[in-house]
Amino acid sequence: MIENQTFRPAHVIGPLGEPLTMETLPAPDTRRWVVRRKAEVVAAVNGGLLTIDEVCERYGLTLEEFAGWQRAVDRSGMQGLRVTRTQHYRDLYERQQRY
């Protein structure tokens, strides 16, 4: 998203193809981050619904944590956000980069 952009869309397309609005995003007090919720927040930023700063403030995330979510989605899609498979997808990505 362009940082100085004043226009914000009313909705963006979420990771499962559904429209996401500010009302349908995960609640600001979310503590349990499942794959779908992480992917929705990343899609909201990528679509311009929220800025990275707004996400970090709204959900109490660090910039590094959110950037990790974005990298995981870029590299492996929603499956990359699974905590139990993080090492597997990291190794797979590193092998792909070597060849």
Backbone as XML, in Angstrom:
<?xml version="1.0"?>
<chain id="A" units="angstrom">
  <residue number="1" name="MET">
    <atom name="N" x="0.844" y="-1.181" z="0.000"/>
    <atom name="CA" x="0.000" y="0.000" z="0.000"/>
    <atom name="C" x="0.885" y="1.237" z="0.000"/>
  </residue>
  <residue number="2" name="ILE">
    <atom name="N" x="0.480" y="2.259" z="-0.697"/>
    <atom name="CA" x="1.206" y="3.515" z="-0.732"/>
    <atom name="C" x="0.936" y="4.250" z="0.576"/>
  </residue>
  <residue number="3" name="GLU">
    <atom name="N" x="2.005" y="4.646" z="1.260"/>
    <atom name="CA" x="1.868" y="5.225" z="2.600"/>
    <atom name="C" x="1.013" y="6.486" z="2.646"/>
  </residue>
  <residue number="4" name="ASN">
    <atom name="N" x="1.084" y="7.346" z="1.631"/>
    <atom name="CA" x="0.350" y="8.611" z="1.665"/>
    <atom name="C" x="-1.005" y="8.520" z="0.976"/>
  </residue>
  <residue number="5" name="GLN">
    <atom name="N" x="-1.449" y="7.339" z="0.679"/>
    <atom name="CA" x="-2.722" y="7.130" z="0.016"/>
    <atom name="C" x="-3.855" y="7.473" z="0.978"/>
  </residue>
  <residue number="6" name="THR">
    <atom name="N" x="-4.806" y="8.294" z="0.527"/>
    <atom name="CA" x="-5.914" y="8.687" z="1.389"/>
    <atom name="C" x="-7.134" y="7.822" z="1.160"/>
  </residue>
  <residue number="7" name="PHE">
    <atom name="N" x="-7.250" y="7.213" z="-0.003"/>
    <atom name="CA" x="-8.388" y="6.362" z="-0.314"/>
    <atom name="C" x="-8.199" y="4.998" z="0.333"/>
  </residue>
  <residue number="8" name="ARG">
    <atom name="N" x="-9.243" y="4.530" z="0.989"/>
    <atom name="CA" x="-9.242" y="3.185" z="1.560"/>
    <atom name="C" x="-10.446" y="2.438" z="1.022"/>
  </residue>
  <residue number="9" name="PRO">
    <atom name="N" x="-10.239" y="1.227" z="0.590"/>
    <atom name="CA" x="-11.382" y="0.458" z="0.087"/>
    <atom name="C" x="-12.336" y="0.098" z="1.222"/>
  </residue>
  <residue number="10" name="ALA">
    <atom name="N" x="-13.590" y="-0.100" z="0.880"/>
    <atom name="CA" x="-14.587" y="-0.512" z="1.880"/>
    <atom name="C" x="-14.381" y="-1.962" z="2.276"/>
  </residue>
  <residue number="11" name="HIS">
    <atom name="N" x="-13.868" y="-2.745" z="1.330"/>
    <atom name="CA" x="-13.573" y="-4.145" z="1.623"/>
    <atom name="C" x="-12.450" y="-4.628" z="0.707"/>
  </residue>
  <residue number="12" name="VAL">
    <atom name="N" x="-11.815" y="-5.692" z="1.104"/>
    <atom name="CA" x="-10.809" y="-6.362" z="0.296"/>
    <atom name="C" x="-11.158" y="-7.853" z="0.267"/>
  </residue>
  <residue number="13" name="ILE">
    <atom name="N" x="-10.552" y="-8.565" z="-0.639"/>
    <atom name="CA" x="-10.805" y="-9.999" z="-0.733"/>
    <atom name="C" x="-9.870" y="-10.723" z="0.225"/>
  </residue>
  <residue number="14" name="GLY">
    <atom name="N" x="-10.456" y="-11.549" z="1.076"/>
    <atom name="CA" x="-9.693" y="-12.283" z="2.076"/>
    <atom name="C" x="-9.015" y="-13.515" z="1.503"/>
  </residue>
  <residue number="15" name="PRO">
    <atom name="N" x="-8.290" y="-14.226" z="2.333"/>
    <atom name="CA" x="-7.521" y="-15.378" z="1.873"/>
    <atom name="C" x="-8.379" y="-16.544" z="1.382"/>
  </residue>
  <residue number="16" name="LEU">
    <atom name="N" x="-9.617" y="-16.593" z="1.795"/>
    <atom name="CA" x="-10.517" y="-17.666" z="1.364"/>
    <atom name="C" x="-11.507" y="-17.194" z="0.309"/>
  </residue>
  <residue number="17" name="GLY">
    <atom name="N" x="-11.291" y="-15.976" z="-0.222"/>
    <atom name="CA" x="-12.141" y="-15.440" z="-1.274"/>
    <atom name="C" x="-13.326" y="-14.639" z="-0.798"/>
  </residue>
  <residue number="18" name="GLU">
    <atom name="N" x="-13.489" y="-14.484" z="0.497"/>
    <atom name="CA" x="-14.618" y="-13.738" z="1.057"/>
    <atom name="C" x="-14.226" y="-12.262" z="1.219"/>
  </residue>
  <residue number="19" name="PRO">
    <atom name="N" x="-15.214" y="-11.349" z="1.166"/>
    <atom name="CA" x="-14.893" y="-9.938" z="1.386"/>
    <atom name="C" x="-14.561" y="-9.678" z="2.865"/>
  </residue>
  <residue number="20" name="LEU">
    <atom name="N" x="-13.514" y="-8.917" z="3.090"/>
    <atom name="CA" x="-13.123" y="-8.513" z="4.445"/>
    <atom name="C" x="-13.383" y="-7.024" z="4.615"/>
  </residue>
  <residue number="21" name="THR">
    <atom name="N" x="-14.025" y="-6.672" z="5.713"/>
    <atom name="CA" x="-14.232" y="-5.271" z="6.065"/>
    <atom name="C" x="-13.627" y="-5.060" z="7.448"/>
  </residue>
  <residue number="22" name="MET">
    <atom name="N" x="-13.624" y="-3.842" z="7.913"/>
    <atom name="CA" x="-13.121" y="-3.554" z="9.256"/>
    <atom name="C" x="-13.915" y="-4.331" z="10.305"/>
  </residue>
  <residue number="23" name="GLU">
    <atom name="N" x="-15.203" y="-4.520" z="10.050"/>
    <atom name="CA" x="-16.060" y="-5.228" z="11.003"/>
    <atom name="C" x="-15.806" y="-6.739" z="11.016"/>
  </residue>
  <residue number="24" name="THR">
    <atom name="N" x="-15.363" y="-7.297" z="9.891"/>
    <atom name="CA" x="-15.165" y="-8.745" z="9.820"/>
    <atom name="C" x="-13.722" y="-9.165" z="10.115"/>
  </residue>
  <residue number="25" name="LEU">
    <atom name="N" x="-12.842" y="-8.208" z="10.314"/>
    <atom name="CA" x="-11.469" y="-8.546" z="10.712"/>
    <atom name="C" x="-11.476" y="-9.125" z="12.128"/>
  </residue>
  <residue number="26" name="PRO">
    <atom name="N" x="-10.440" y="-9.853" z="12.494"/>
    <atom name="CA" x="-10.377" y="-10.357" z="13.879"/>
    <atom name="C" x="-10.508" y="-9.219" z="14.889"/>
  </residue>
  <residue number="27" name="ALA">
    <atom name="N" x="-11.092" y="-9.525" z="16.023"/>
    <atom name="CA" x="-11.289" y="-8.518" z="17.075"/>
    <atom name="C" x="-9.946" y="-8.007" z="17.583"/>
  </residue>
  <residue number="28" name="PRO">
    <atom name="N" x="-9.887" y="-6.736" z="17.988"/>
    <atom name="CA" x="-8.619" y="-6.177" z="18.485"/>
    <atom name="C" x="-8.061" y="-6.895" z="19.712"/>
  </residue>
  <residue number="29" name="ASP">
    <atom name="N" x="-8.899" y="-7.569" z="20.470"/>
    <atom name="CA" x="-8.416" y="-8.261" z="21.667"/>
    <atom name="C" x="-8.072" y="-9.729" z="21.401"/>
  </residue>
  <residue number="30" name="THR">
    <atom name="N" x="-7.892" y="-10.104" z="20.141"/>
    <atom name="CA" x="-7.570" y="-11.480" z="19.776"/>
    <atom name="C" x="-6.245" y="-11.895" z="20.400"/>
  </residue>
  <residue number="31" name="ARG">
    <atom name="N" x="-6.242" y="-13.040" z="21.044"/>
    <atom name="CA" x="-5.022" y="-13.565" z="21.654"/>
    <atom name="C" x="-4.602" y="-14.889" z="21.017"/>
  </residue>
  <residue number="32" name="ARG">
    <atom name="N" x="-5.562" y="-15.607" z="20.444"/>
    <atom name="CA" x="-5.263" y="-16.899" z="19.815"/>
    <atom name="C" x="-5.250" y="-16.707" z="18.303"/>
  </residue>
  <residue number="33" name="TRP">
    <atom name="N" x="-4.057" y="-16.743" z="17.724"/>
    <atom name="CA" x="-3.889" y="-16.456" z="16.310"/>
    <atom name="C" x="-3.821" y="-17.740" z="15.500"/>
  </residue>
  <residue number="34" name="VAL">
    <atom name="N" x="-4.947" y="-18.136" z="14.944"/>
    <atom name="CA" x="-4.981" y="-19.287" z="14.052"/>
    <atom name="C" x="-4.595" y="-18.815" z="12.654"/>
  </residue>
  <residue number="35" name="VAL">
    <atom name="N" x="-4.314" y="-19.763" z="11.787"/>
    <atom name="CA" x="-3.836" y="-19.454" z="10.442"/>
    <atom name="C" x="-4.787" y="-18.509" z="9.705"/>
  </residue>
  <residue number="36" name="ARG">
    <atom name="N" x="-6.079" y="-18.781" z="9.747"/>
    <atom name="CA" x="-7.049" y="-17.955" z="9.026"/>
    <atom name="C" x="-7.009" y="-16.500" z="9.484"/>
  </residue>
  <residue number="37" name="ARG">
    <atom name="N" x="-6.932" y="-16.274" z="10.789"/>
    <atom name="CA" x="-6.918" y="-14.898" z="11.306"/>
    <atom name="C" x="-5.657" y="-14.158" z="10.867"/>
  </residue>
  <residue number="38" name="LYS">
    <atom name="N" x="-4.519" y="-14.834" z="10.947"/>
    <atom name="CA" x="-3.268" y="-14.216" z="10.493"/>
    <atom name="C" x="-3.366" y="-13.849" z="9.018"/>
  </residue>
  <residue number="39" name="ALA">
    <atom name="N" x="-3.876" y="-14.771" z="8.209"/>
    <atom name="CA" x="-3.991" y="-14.540" z="6.770"/>
    <atom name="C" x="-4.957" y="-13.392" z="6.467"/>
  </residue>
  <residue number="40" name="GLU">
    <atom name="N" x="-6.020" y="-13.255" z="7.257"/>
    <atom name="CA" x="-6.959" y="-12.157" z="7.054"/>
    <atom name="C" x="-6.288" y="-10.815" z="7.322"/>
  </residue>
  <residue number="41" name="VAL">
    <atom name="N" x="-5.490" y="-10.738" z="8.365"/>
    <atom name="CA" x="-4.804" y="-9.489" z="8.696"/>
    <atom name="C" x="-3.788" y="-9.140" z="7.606"/>
  </residue>
  <residue number="42" name="VAL">
    <atom name="N" x="-3.058" y="-10.124" z="7.126"/>
    <atom name="CA" x="-2.094" y="-9.881" z="6.039"/>
    <atom name="C" x="-2.822" y="-9.416" z="4.786"/>
  </residue>
  <residue number="43" name="ALA">
    <atom name="N" x="-3.950" y="-10.045" z="4.454"/>
    <atom name="CA" x="-4.733" y="-9.644" z="3.283"/>
    <atom name="C" x="-5.267" y="-8.219" z="3.434"/>
  </residue>
  <residue number="44" name="ALA">
    <atom name="N" x="-5.657" y="-7.853" z="4.643"/>
    <atom name="CA" x="-6.158" y="-6.492" z="4.887"/>
    <atom name="C" x="-5.074" y="-5.458" z="4.625"/>
  </residue>
  <residue number="45" name="VAL">
    <atom name="N" x="-3.857" y="-5.740" z="5.039"/>
    <atom name="CA" x="-2.747" y="-4.809" z="4.792"/>
    <atom name="C" x="-2.411" y="-4.777" z="3.304"/>
  </residue>
  <residue number="46" name="ASN">
    <atom name="N" x="-2.313" y="-5.946" z="2.683"/>
    <atom name="CA" x="-1.969" y="-6.005" z="1.260"/>
    <atom name="C" x="-3.015" y="-5.318" z="0.393"/>
  </residue>
  <residue number="47" name="GLY">
    <atom name="N" x="-4.276" y="-5.358" z="0.815"/>
    <atom name="CA" x="-5.349" y="-4.723" z="0.060"/>
    <atom name="C" x="-5.563" y="-3.258" z="0.390"/>
  </residue>
  <residue number="48" name="GLY">
    <atom name="N" x="-4.885" y="-2.746" z="1.412"/>
    <atom name="CA" x="-5.003" y="-1.335" z="1.752"/>
    <atom name="C" x="-6.074" y="-1.013" z="2.767"/>
  </residue>
  <residue number="49" name="LEU">
    <atom name="N" x="-6.680" y="-2.011" z="3.367"/>
    <atom name="CA" x="-7.717" y="-1.767" z="4.372"/>
    <atom name="C" x="-7.114" y="-1.198" z="5.654"/>
  </residue>
  <residue number="50" name="LEU">
    <atom name="N" x="-5.910" y="-1.648" z="6.001"/>
    <atom name="CA" x="-5.170" y="-1.164" z="7.171"/>
    <atom name="C" x="-3.714" y="-0.950" z="6.792"/>
  </residue>
  <residue number="51" name="THR">
    <atom name="N" x="-3.045" y="-0.092" z="7.527"/>
    <atom name="CA" x="-1.604" y="0.056" z="7.355"/>
    <atom name="C" x="-0.904" y="-0.877" z="8.345"/>
  </residue>
  <residue number="52" name="ILE">
    <atom name="N" x="0.370" y="-1.092" z="8.133"/>
    <atom name="CA" x="1.137" y="-1.947" z="9.039"/>
    <atom name="C" x="1.141" y="-1.350" z="10.441"/>
  </residue>
  <residue number="53" name="ASP">
    <atom name="N" x="1.296" y="-0.052" z="10.542"/>
    <atom name="CA" x="1.291" y="0.607" z="11.854"/>
    <atom name="C" x="-0.043" y="0.401" z="12.567"/>
  </residue>
  <residue number="54" name="GLU">
    <atom name="N" x="-1.140" y="0.505" z="11.821"/>
    <atom name="CA" x="-2.461" y="0.306" z="12.422"/>
    <atom name="C" x="-2.637" y="-1.128" z="12.908"/>
  </residue>
  <residue number="55" name="VAL">
    <atom name="N" x="-2.133" y="-2.080" z="12.139"/>
    <atom name="CA" x="-2.232" y="-3.490" z="12.543"/>
    <atom name="C" x="-1.445" y="-3.723" z="13.823"/>
  </residue>
  <residue number="56" name="CYS">
    <atom name="N" x="-0.228" y="-3.217" z="13.867"/>
    <atom name="CA" x="0.612" y="-3.414" z="15.053"/>
    <atom name="C" x="-0.028" y="-2.799" z="16.291"/>
  </residue>
  <residue number="57" name="GLU">
    <atom name="N" x="-0.608" y="-1.626" z="16.138"/>
    <atom name="CA" x="-1.260" y="-0.968" z="17.270"/>
    <atom name="C" x="-2.564" y="-1.667" z="17.654"/>
  </residue>
  <residue number="58" name="ARG">
    <atom name="N" x="-3.366" y="-1.998" z="16.666"/>
    <atom name="CA" x="-4.681" y="-2.623" z="16.920"/>
    <atom name="C" x="-4.560" y="-3.987" z="17.596"/>
  </residue>
  <residue number="59" name="TYR">
    <atom name="N" x="-3.579" y="-4.784" z="17.156"/>
    <atom name="CA" x="-3.462" y="-6.153" z="17.656"/>
    <atom name="C" x="-2.306" y="-6.365" z="18.628"/>
  </residue>
  <residue number="60" name="GLY">
    <atom name="N" x="-1.549" y="-5.319" z="18.925"/>
    <atom name="CA" x="-0.444" y="-5.448" z="19.861"/>
    <atom name="C" x="0.687" y="-6.317" z="19.328"/>
  </residue>
  <residue number="61" name="LEU">
    <atom name="N" x="0.926" y="-6.245" z="18.021"/>
    <atom name="CA" x="1.980" y="-7.027" z="17.387"/>
    <atom name="C" x="3.238" y="-6.184" z="17.222"/>
  </residue>
  <residue number="62" name="THR">
    <atom name="N" x="4.362" y="-6.850" z="17.126"/>
    <atom name="CA" x="5.589" y="-6.137" z="16.779"/>
    <atom name="C" x="5.696" y="-6.119" z="15.257"/>
  </residue>
  <residue number="63" name="LEU">
    <atom name="N" x="6.477" y="-5.195" z="14.757"/>
    <atom name="CA" x="6.704" y="-5.106" z="13.318"/>
    <atom name="C" x="7.336" y="-6.399" z="12.800"/>
  </residue>
  <residue number="64" name="GLU">
    <atom name="N" x="8.254" y="-6.968" z="13.568"/>
    <atom name="CA" x="8.932" y="-8.199" z="13.166"/>
    <atom name="C" x="7.948" y="-9.370" z="13.082"/>
  </residue>
  <residue number="65" name="GLU">
    <atom name="N" x="7.023" y="-9.431" z="14.039"/>
    <atom name="CA" x="6.044" y="-10.514" z="14.047"/>
    <atom name="C" x="5.148" y="-10.439" z="12.815"/>
  </residue>
  <residue number="66" name="PHE">
    <atom name="N" x="4.653" y="-9.243" z="12.522"/>
    <atom name="CA" x="3.798" y="-9.094" z="11.354"/>
    <atom name="C" x="4.575" y="-9.342" z="10.063"/>
  </residue>
  <residue number="67" name="ALA">
    <atom name="N" x="5.797" y="-8.843" z="9.997"/>
    <atom name="CA" x="6.625" y="-9.069" z="8.802"/>
    <atom name="C" x="6.862" y="-10.559" z="8.589"/>
  </residue>
  <residue number="68" name="GLY">
    <atom name="N" x="6.994" y="-11.303" z="9.668"/>
    <atom name="CA" x="7.137" y="-12.751" z="9.570"/>
    <atom name="C" x="5.898" y="-13.396" z="8.965"/>
  </residue>
  <residue number="69" name="TRP">
    <atom name="N" x="4.728" y="-12.900" z="9.346"/>
    <atom name="CA" x="3.478" y="-13.413" z="8.769"/>
    <atom name="C" x="3.450" y="-13.134" z="7.269"/>
  </residue>
  <residue number="70" name="GLN">
    <atom name="N" x="3.829" y="-11.915" z="6.890"/>
    <atom name="CA" x="3.817" y="-11.563" z="5.469"/>
    <atom name="C" x="4.793" y="-12.433" z="4.682"/>
  </residue>
  <residue number="71" name="ARG">
    <atom name="N" x="5.987" y="-12.635" z="5.205"/>
    <atom name="CA" x="6.969" y="-13.488" z="4.527"/>
    <atom name="C" x="6.447" y="-14.905" z="4.380"/>
  </residue>
  <residue number="72" name="ALA">
    <atom name="N" x="5.828" y="-15.423" z="5.431"/>
    <atom name="CA" x="5.305" y="-16.783" z="5.398"/>
    <atom name="C" x="4.230" y="-16.931" z="4.319"/>
  </residue>
  <residue number="73" name="VAL">
    <atom name="N" x="3.341" y="-15.953" z="4.218"/>
    <atom name="CA" x="2.293" y="-15.995" z="3.199"/>
    <atom name="C" x="2.902" y="-15.875" z="1.804"/>
  </residue>
  <residue number="74" name="ASP">
    <atom name="N" x="3.865" y="-14.983" z="1.637"/>
    <atom name="CA" x="4.510" y="-14.806" z="0.334"/>
    <atom name="C" x="5.235" y="-16.070" z="-0.108"/>
  </residue>
  <residue number="75" name="ARG">
    <atom name="N" x="5.882" y="-16.735" z="0.814"/>
    <atom name="CA" x="6.683" y="-17.919" z="0.482"/>
    <atom name="C" x="5.846" y="-19.178" z="0.309"/>
  </residue>
  <residue number="76" name="SER">
    <atom name="N" x="4.899" y="-19.413" z="1.215"/>
    <atom name="CA" x="4.211" y="-20.709" z="1.258"/>
    <atom name="C" x="2.699" y="-20.622" z="1.309"/>
  </residue>
  <residue number="77" name="GLY">
    <atom name="N" x="2.131" y="-19.441" z="1.178"/>
    <atom name="CA" x="0.685" y="-19.309" z="1.277"/>
    <atom name="C" x="0.232" y="-19.457" z="2.718"/>
  </residue>
  <residue number="78" name="MET">
    <atom name="N" x="-1.026" y="-19.743" z="2.893"/>
    <atom name="CA" x="-1.581" y="-19.861" z="4.243"/>
    <atom name="C" x="-0.904" y="-20.975" z="5.047"/>
  </residue>
  <residue number="79" name="GLN">
    <atom name="N" x="-0.463" y="-22.040" z="4.389"/>
    <atom name="CA" x="0.175" y="-23.140" z="5.094"/>
    <atom name="C" x="1.448" y="-22.690" z="5.812"/>
  </residue>
  <residue number="80" name="GLY">
    <atom name="N" x="2.101" y="-21.678" z="5.284"/>
    <atom name="CA" x="3.319" y="-21.171" z="5.900"/>
    <atom name="C" x="3.093" y="-20.531" z="7.254"/>
  </residue>
  <residue number="81" name="LEU">
    <atom name="N" x="1.851" y="-20.203" z="7.574"/>
    <atom name="CA" x="1.523" y="-19.576" z="8.853"/>
    <atom name="C" x="1.319" y="-20.583" z="9.974"/>
  </residue>
  <residue number="82" name="ARG">
    <atom name="N" x="1.313" y="-21.853" z="9.638"/>
    <atom name="CA" x="1.118" y="-22.881" z="10.662"/>
    <atom name="C" x="2.350" y="-22.955" z="11.547"/>
  </residue>
  <residue number="83" name="VAL">
    <atom name="N" x="2.175" y="-22.730" z="12.817"/>
    <atom name="CA" x="3.288" y="-22.713" z="13.767"/>
    <atom name="C" x="3.959" y="-24.072" z="13.847"/>
  </residue>
  <residue number="84" name="THR">
    <atom name="N" x="3.178" y="-25.135" z="13.767"/>
    <atom name="CA" x="3.746" y="-26.472" z="13.913"/>
    <atom name="C" x="4.595" y="-26.876" z="12.717"/>
  </residue>
  <residue number="85" name="ARG">
    <atom name="N" x="4.463" y="-26.193" z="11.589"/>
    <atom name="CA" x="5.199" y="-26.547" z="10.383"/>
    <atom name="C" x="6.183" y="-25.465" z="9.955"/>
  </residue>
  <residue number="86" name="THR">
    <atom name="N" x="6.456" y="-24.501" z="10.805"/>
    <atom name="CA" x="7.319" y="-23.388" z="10.447"/>
    <atom name="C" x="8.677" y="-23.862" z="9.956"/>
  </residue>
  <residue number="87" name="GLN">
    <atom name="N" x="9.313" y="-24.752" z="10.694"/>
    <atom name="CA" x="10.642" y="-25.219" z="10.307"/>
    <atom name="C" x="10.595" y="-25.955" z="8.967"/>
  </residue>
  <residue number="88" name="HIS">
    <atom name="N" x="9.569" y="-26.751" z="8.743"/>
    <atom name="CA" x="9.444" y="-27.481" z="7.478"/>
    <atom name="C" x="9.400" y="-26.509" z="6.298"/>
  </residue>
  <residue number="89" name="TYR">
    <atom name="N" x="8.549" y="-25.490" z="6.383"/>
    <atom name="CA" x="8.417" y="-24.543" z="5.283"/>
    <atom name="C" x="9.663" y="-23.677" z="5.137"/>
  </residue>
  <residue number="90" name="ARG">
    <atom name="N" x="10.338" y="-23.367" z="6.224"/>
    <atom name="CA" x="11.575" y="-22.604" z="6.152"/>
    <atom name="C" x="12.638" y="-23.417" z="5.411"/>
  </residue>
  <residue number="91" name="ASP">
    <atom name="N" x="12.763" y="-24.692" z="5.762"/>
    <atom name="CA" x="13.733" y="-25.557" z="5.084"/>
    <atom name="C" x="13.402" y="-25.711" z="3.608"/>
  </residue>
  <residue number="92" name="LEU">
    <atom name="N" x="12.135" y="-25.891" z="3.297"/>
    <atom name="CA" x="11.707" y="-26.026" z="1.912"/>
    <atom name="C" x="12.057" y="-24.780" z="1.114"/>
  </residue>
  <residue number="93" name="TYR">
    <atom name="N" x="11.797" y="-23.607" z="1.683"/>
    <atom name="CA" x="12.104" y="-22.341" z="1.014"/>
    <atom name="C" x="13.606" y="-22.205" z="0.788"/>
  </residue>
  <residue number="94" name="GLU">
    <atom name="N" x="14.406" y="-22.546" z="1.785"/>
    <atom name="CA" x="15.853" y="-22.428" z="1.660"/>
    <atom name="C" x="16.390" y="-23.377" z="0.585"/>
  </residue>
  <residue number="95" name="ARG">
    <atom name="N" x="15.837" y="-24.581" z="0.502"/>
    <atom name="CA" x="16.266" y="-25.516" z="-0.545"/>
    <atom name="C" x="15.916" y="-24.987" z="-1.921"/>
  </residue>
  <residue number="96" name="GLN">
    <atom name="N" x="14.745" y="-24.381" z="-2.060"/>
    <atom name="CA" x="14.322" y="-23.827" z="-3.349"/>
    <atom name="C" x="15.228" y="-22.670" z="-3.763"/>
  </residue>
  <residue number="97" name="GLN">
    <atom name="N" x="15.712" y="-21.909" z="-2.810"/>
    <atom name="CA" x="16.584" y="-20.774" z="-3.127"/>
    <atom name="C" x="17.968" y="-21.227" z="-3.598"/>
  </residue>
  <residue number="98" name="ARG">
    <atom name="N" x="18.408" y="-22.388" z="-3.134"/>
    <atom name="CA" x="19.720" y="-22.892" z="-3.528"/>
    <atom name="C" x="19.755" y="-23.374" z="-4.983"/>
  </residue>
  <residue number="99" name="TYR">
    <atom name="N" x="18.639" y="-23.856" z="-5.485"/>
    <atom name="CA" x="18.648" y="-24.477" z="-6.816"/>
    <atom name="C" x="17.947" y="-23.648" z="-7.856"/>
  </residue>
</chain>
